[in-house]
Amino acid sequence: MWQNSPPGSIYDYIRVASFSIGPGGLVEQWSKRAEELFGLPASDVVGRDPVDAFMPPELRTRGRRRLAEILDGKEWTGFVPFRMPDGEGAGAPAHGMAEIYVMPSATADGEQAALCLVVDVRAVRRIETDLAASQAIFGQSPFGFLLFGTDFTVQRANKRFATVFGGAVEDHRGRTVHDYLAPAEAGRMTAALERVLETGEAVTDMQLVGTAPGEAERRHWSVNLYRVHSGAGRPVGVAGLATDVTRRHVAAREAADARRNLALLNEAGARIGNSLDLETTARELLDVAVPGFCDLASVDLYQGLLAGDETPPGRADGSAELRRVAFASAVSEGPLAAPDCVADDDAPGPTEVGDVHRYPFNSPCGSALRTARVQTVPGEDGSLVHTTLAVPMVAHDTVVGLAQFSRTKGSEPFGERDLALATELAARAAVCIDNARLYRREHERALILQRSLLPPGDPEAAGLDIACRYLPGNTATEVGGDWFDVIELPGHRTALVVGDVMGRGLRAAVAMGELRTAVRTLALLDLEPAEVLSALDEIARGLGTPSGAQHASRASHKAREADLSEVYLATCVYAVYDPVTRRCTFANAGHLPPVLVEPGEEALLLDVPPGMPLGVGGEPFEEVEVEVPEGALLALYTDGLVESRDHPLDEGLMAFRAALTDPAHPLEDVCDHVLNTLDTRHGEDDIALLMARIQGMPAESVGDWSLPREPRSVGRARELARAQLVTWGLEDLVDTTELLVSELVTNALRYGEGDIRLRLLLDRTLVCEVWDAGLVQPRRRRARDTDEGGRGLQLVGLLSAAWGSRRTPRGKTVWFELALPTGEADKGELSVDQLLSLF
């Protein structure tokens, strides 16, 4: 029905009704709207006085006067109260107010009549209120509001929108989205408008980017679109509500940048500095920076720093030589270069990794190195790079190099946060590089010290073929607590030593060096093996005693004593081999037993009393003398060779003996075979292996005579020595040897006891030994001019290459050593007669 149809015009909203009054003042026509407004059907009103029909009784008198005036032809507009229809609801007012516009009219007969238009004042007030609210919302809204027509031109804009985009509100009427947005964004907006107008589905939170007139900064908008209709329900356009969310985007971008920067710093902390190598640390920095922070990056370090100079270059003038140690790129082309931030003219073209170069004094990079401040360098025209940050790498107030971070065209420009991040990344890498520099310097010093602790390669000994291997448990230090040594003793004898300091690392290596030095010193005193270990035990205990205990607390004293005693607790096996007798004397201080392999026999563990480790003290050491056949193989080793976490010591010893069953191969091959065969688990412990093949001194190289204790034995000793040297073809040494033999035999007669034994040994040198049963050791002294004697040992010291004495089980031995003639080299030496003239 009509009353249920949708409203179609403004009159539907304000409820306009009409009726007419005839010449007699009675209602002639009563409209449907009048029925609805007044609640009176036409049958109850037509033909009646309108005043009586709907006005309250108390107002009827005045109403009739007004009606009479109207019928006299007077136009009238005013408010007329009327009775509300029944059924308006509880609490509803009994009377309403109608605004009536009365227009006098005339009938066909010329009689006066009237046409009345009636409006419900309540509806008008509601519309006025709604319009006022609508105007307030539309005009005072802090959001931009647009109303687009069906042709997508702006029909209306509010003040906020005009404020942002300029001009008055009316100036925006007729514009399109292309007047506000870039082509791509305008195309998206137009498509959205078409979709909303066609389907009626609203669009919410559509993100758009635009630039207001006269502004360089882009604004971000959140746009909501919905279709609007006329009163009849016909689509008349699309309304758009735009919210400026630029600050939200900026905050979100800053938050994202902060999260990215934090993630980069976390990654830098995890990845940079894992290596103590300078170049590796520089590459770790670039692995973090590219592509997470920039597109191109490089690191230059001062050449002096890489060369290990004691004092690294500081800020100075920034012109010192640098070497490019690392470069990284996330793009496929284009060198890392910026205006003025280039190497000198002598090195044209891009700087490659490994190149040594300088930066000009006035260049940005030179300024960054000189001032220790970051420099921002714009890219050249046509260059791939649009901005470069030249960041000095500063550690402990010292510039160690320069890092360059570049972004290519199309990437976001560097901001303040990026500048701070680049500085932090470079600083972290600089500290790691400086630590690596210090470590490299200290490491090189440590290596020099540690290498000095090891014996020289390819040791030689009379009557022995020797091969050795040393594998430190820590390959970074090259030397651990294990050691071996080959020491030449008088009489062409040789001391073989293998030891193991408990503990690992540099401190154990230093302790090892101290003990090794002590062993060498004791060995040169020509003590017996058991005496050497006893003295070494005392030294080890002395090394483990802390100094300055009087000024330390009892607790710290005990802690330090326990720590040092552990470091200087060591095991050692000491053997002395005599090539003349092919006898080897062993003494052991808690070490693994030596292994002996005789020709054609299985390898055996020598039964040498183990003794206590060095540093324990309180227990004597025993000696064992073993005669070893020609061609036998003797092996000394440390526990790292035969013991590991995966197998017990017994299994390791058995495997070691099995690996030595065929000792006929060259010793170097035997050593390699042992290390390749055994499961050494290298890295768990140090390994020292010393192998010696027995090659006794030939009988023809030994002259051995016993002489009675009588004066003529001196002459006899000279004759025997002369004859033996002639047999060996050493005529050039006859005079010197005769003189020195005469002096030693004479001293044995004067100060010694028992028979005299003379022995000459020929190997790499000539050794002469004079034995007697006396225990008093000879002592060299300076004779006065009036003394008749006391010059014999002075002659021995002047004419020999070395001399000395040692105790023997039955007395003592005094010896001297002469170098074999080398031809031309000996012509400048003083003759015996010339030396005698000095006395």
Disulfide bonds with the S-S distance in Angstrom:
Cys341-Cys365 1.53
